[in-house]
Amino acid sequence: MTDKTVRFGILGCAVKYASKFVRTVTLLSPNAVILAVGDPSLETAKNFAVSNGLSPETVAVYGSYEEVLDDERIDAVYLPLPVTLRGRWAVAAGGEKKHMVVEKPPAIDAAELESLLEACESNGVQFMDGAIWLHHQRTARIEEMVFNSELLGDVRHIYSTMTTPVPEQALERLSKDAMGSAGAIGELGWYPIGAVLWAMAHELPTFVMALPSSVVTNSSGAILACSASLHYAPTATATVHCSFLSHLSTELAITGSKGSIWVNDYVIPYEEDKASFEYTTGAQFVDMHVGWNVKPEKVTVECGEMSQEVMMLTEFVRLVGGIKSGVSKADRRWPEISRKTQLVIDAVKKSVDVGCKVVYL
């Protein structure tokens, strides 16, 4: 094991994301290794280690989160905990100088996120949230090919969704205690709101407004679905939608002054080893409006074993390696992206709370 290797601990073993992270580290990353897993239930931690092929000879299994953070061998931690626990334990991890990847949303609101990021910055550790799609080669290709060219022009409107169905009998069990007060806006809205910010070069909107007829709650007040409008002065707008009530959809459509982009699977591609998007530029209706003068062009990006999970881990390991060797400091770009995403989520939630009125940022 070389000095370039990043040694991970996992806080929380009861969610599927943790198994996905183990797969990425153990099968696909040569410069990362898992040395510890921890859960308040030692039995859960043991079962997790066994089911994910983690050898007890090389991986410590702990019955608490504290023991993982106290393990001096650990460079970084992965936190797939429920959102209501993430902020607290991320702050604790920062205090122990552990670099971290935190699932999204990483905190219940912007105030808690600021405390988390301050703990990271003051201790010189790298923070990154788990929005893996930002690391995909397709995302980079769109930026390179469309955003930095004459194909799209100025962004005029963005439409983005993240919906996934929850069984009807389980909807009433969704609670603020588990998801935080933002409910679906935080759990699912992190993606479409993040996609809008990405398309707008991470510029904050001037104001947001939740759409009144779109807000659905269960009997405990947990938000199950919501749409919102985001406005950028002077000409750009966006519509985002998140829901636990609809069929799976992860759509992103960007319309510019000269062209348009469509991505139907931006959160998780249809296939792990490749992904595509479509675009048109200079489109017009033909005479008598019986068709278009151009058809969408499809661009396919082959990634092989370098999935978006691997790309994110590779970037994180690179950043942590630079800090460990003293060559560089923590990259503030990733915390800033998370900060802006959380600010917009909080603004949409505030709009819901005040009767779907305009909230300025």
Solvent accessible surface area in square Angstrom, and as a share of the most:
residue,aa,sasa,rsa
1,M,144,0.64
2,T,87,0.50
3,D,123,0.64
4,K,153,0.65
5,T,14,0.08
6,V,0,0.00
7,R,44,0.16
8,F,0,0.00
9,G,0,0.00
10,I,0,0.00
11,L,0,0.00
12,G,4,0.04
13,C,9,0.05
14,A,83,0.65
15,V,51,0.29
16,K,156,0.66
17,Y,90,0.34
18,A,0,0.00
19,S,43,0.28
20,K,72,0.31
21,F,13,0.05
22,V,2,0.01
23,R,100,0.37
24,T,4,0.03
25,V,3,0.02
26,T,71,0.41
27,L,130,0.64
28,L,42,0.21
29,S,16,0.10
30,P,124,0.78
31,N,69,0.35
32,A,9,0.07
33,V,42,0.24
34,I,4,0.02
35,L,14,0.07
36,A,0,0.00
37,V,0,0.00
38,G,0,0.00
39,D,12,0.06
40,P,91,0.57
41,S,46,0.30
42,L,76,0.38
43,E,108,0.49
44,T,42,0.25
45,A,0,0.00
46,K,97,0.41
47,N,84,0.43
48,F,12,0.05
49,A,5,0.04
50,V,121,0.70
51,S,92,0.59
52,N,35,0.18
53,G,67,0.64
54,L,13,0.06
55,S,46,0.30
56,P,118,0.74
57,E,162,0.72
58,T,85,0.49
59,V,8,0.04
60,A,26,0.20
61,V,41,0.23
62,Y,48,0.18
63,G,26,0.25
64,S,26,0.17
65,Y,18,0.07
66,E,87,0.39
67,E,76,0.34
68,V,0,0.00
69,L,8,0.04
70,D,93,0.48
71,D,15,0.08
72,E,168,0.75
73,R,108,0.39
74,I,7,0.03
75,D,27,0.14
76,A,0,0.00
77,V,0,0.00
78,Y,5,0.02
79,L,0,0.00
80,P,2,0.01
81,L,3,0.02
82,P,60,0.38
83,V,2,0.01
84,T,47,0.28
85,L,61,0.30
86,R,12,0.04
87,G,1,0.01
88,R,149,0.55
89,W,21,0.07
90,A,0,0.00
91,V,54,0.31
92,A,37,0.28
93,A,0,0.00
94,G,0,0.00
95,G,49,0.47
96,E,85,0.38
97,K,127,0.54
98,K,12,0.05
99,H,13,0.06
100,M,0,0.00
101,V,1,0.00
102,V,0,0.00
103,E,15,0.07
104,K,18,0.08
105,P,4,0.03
106,P,0,0.00
107,A,1,0.01
108,I,70,0.35
109,D,51,0.26
110,A,19,0.14
111,A,74,0.57
112,E,41,0.19
113,L,1,0.01
114,E,76,0.34
115,S,62,0.40
116,L,0,0.00
117,L,8,0.04
118,E,102,0.46
119,A,13,0.10
120,C,4,0.02
121,E,93,0.41
122,S,76,0.49
123,N,40,0.21
124,G,39,0.37
125,V,5,0.03
126,Q,0,0.00
127,F,1,0.01
128,M,1,0.00
129,D,10,0.05
130,G,3,0.03
131,A,5,0.04
132,I,20,0.10
133,W,7,0.03
134,L,30,0.15
135,H,20,0.09
136,H,5,0.02
137,Q,40,0.18
138,R,7,0.03
139,T,7,0.04
140,A,57,0.44
141,R,93,0.34
142,I,5,0.03
143,E,64,0.29
144,E,122,0.55
145,M,41,0.18
146,V,3,0.02
147,F,54,0.22
148,N,120,0.61
149,S,46,0.30
150,E,128,0.57
151,L,49,0.24
152,L,2,0.01
153,G,29,0.28
154,D,88,0.46
155,V,24,0.14
156,R,95,0.35
157,H,64,0.29
158,I,1,0.00
159,Y,84,0.32
160,S,0,0.00
161,T,4,0.02
162,M,20,0.09
163,T,3,0.02
164,T,38,0.22
165,P,75,0.47
166,V,33,0.19
167,P,79,0.50
168,E,142,0.64
169,Q,133,0.59
170,A,18,0.14
171,L,24,0.12
172,E,99,0.44
173,R,172,0.63
174,L,36,0.18
175,S,34,0.22
176,K,91,0.39
177,D,124,0.64
178,A,52,0.41
179,M,15,0.07
180,G,7,0.07
181,S,56,0.36
182,A,11,0.09
183,G,0,0.00
184,A,0,0.00
185,I,2,0.01
186,G,4,0.03
187,E,45,0.20
188,L,13,0.07
189,G,1,0.01
190,W,6,0.02
191,Y,22,0.08
192,P,1,0.00
193,I,3,0.02
194,G,11,0.10
195,A,0,0.00
196,V,0,0.00
197,L,0,0.00
198,W,13,0.05
199,A,9,0.07
200,M,29,0.13
201,A,90,0.70
202,H,36,0.16
203,E,95,0.43
204,L,55,0.27
205,P,3,0.02
206,T,57,0.33
207,F,46,0.19
208,V,0,0.00
209,M,57,0.26
210,A,0,0.00
211,L,54,0.27
212,P,91,0.57
213,S,114,0.74
214,S,22,0.14
215,V,38,0.22
216,V,60,0.35
217,T,69,0.40
218,N,13,0.06
219,S,102,0.66
220,S,65,0.42
221,G,29,0.28
222,A,1,0.00
223,I,5,0.03
224,L,8,0.04
225,A,5,0.04
226,C,3,0.02
227,S,14,0.09
228,A,1,0.01
229,S,17,0.11
230,L,0,0.00
231,H,49,0.22
232,Y,8,0.03
233,A,78,0.60
234,P,132,0.83
235,T,77,0.45
236,A,7,0.06
237,T,44,0.26
238,A,0,0.00
239,T,37,0.22
240,V,8,0.05
241,H,44,0.20
242,C,7,0.04
243,S,1,0.01
244,F,17,0.07
245,L,80,0.40
246,S,44,0.28
247,H,155,0.69
248,L,105,0.52
249,S,27,0.17
250,T,15,0.09
251,E,68,0.30
252,L,6,0.03
253,A,26,0.20
254,I,1,0.01
255,T,62,0.36
256,G,11,0.10
257,S,58,0.38
258,K,101,0.43
259,G,9,0.08
260,S,19,0.12
261,I,1,0.01
262,W,84,0.30
263,V,4,0.02
264,N,90,0.46
265,D,9,0.05
266,Y,7,0.03
267,V,5,0.03
268,I,102,0.52
269,P,13,0.08
270,Y,167,0.63
271,E,88,0.39
272,E,83,0.37
273,D,69,0.36
274,K,70,0.30
275,A,6,0.04
276,S,31,0.20
277,F,4,0.02
278,E,67,0.30
279,Y,19,0.07
280,T,7,0.04
281,T,48,0.28
282,G,47,0.45
283,A,41,0.32
284,Q,126,0.56
285,F,118,0.49
286,V,54,0.31
287,D,126,0.65
288,M,176,0.78
289,H,135,0.60
290,V,120,0.69
291,G,27,0.26
292,W,135,0.47
293,N,76,0.39
294,V,51,0.30
295,K,173,0.73
296,P,67,0.42
297,E,98,0.44
298,K,134,0.57
299,V,17,0.10
300,T,62,0.36
301,V,15,0.08
302,E,124,0.55
303,C,11,0.07
304,G,43,0.42
305,E,134,0.60
306,M,78,0.35
307,S,2,0.01
308,Q,6,0.03
309,E,20,0.09
310,V,3,0.02
311,M,56,0.25
312,M,13,0.06
313,L,2,0.01
314,T,65,0.38
315,E,37,0.16
316,F,0,0.00
317,V,10,0.06
318,R,145,0.53
319,L,15,0.07
320,V,0,0.00
321,G,19,0.18
322,G,14,0.14
323,I,33,0.17
324,K,75,0.32
325,S,79,0.51
326,G,67,0.64
327,V,125,0.72
328,S,53,0.34
329,K,181,0.77
330,A,30,0.23
331,D,39,0.20
332,R,166,0.61
333,R,131,0.48
334,W,18,0.06
335,P,20,0.13
336,E,66,0.29
337,I,15,0.07
338,S,0,0.00
339,R,59,0.22
340,K,47,0.20
341,T,2,0.01
342,Q,2,0.01
343,L,67,0.33
344,V,0,0.00
345,I,0,0.00
346,D,38,0.20
347,A,8,0.06
348,V,3,0.02
349,K,33,0.14
350,K,116,0.49
351,S,0,0.00
352,V,28,0.16
353,D,92,0.48
354,V,66,0.38
355,G,56,0.53
356,C,17,0.10
357,K,134,0.57
358,V,62,0.36
359,V,15,0.09
360,Y,152,0.58
361,L,79,0.39
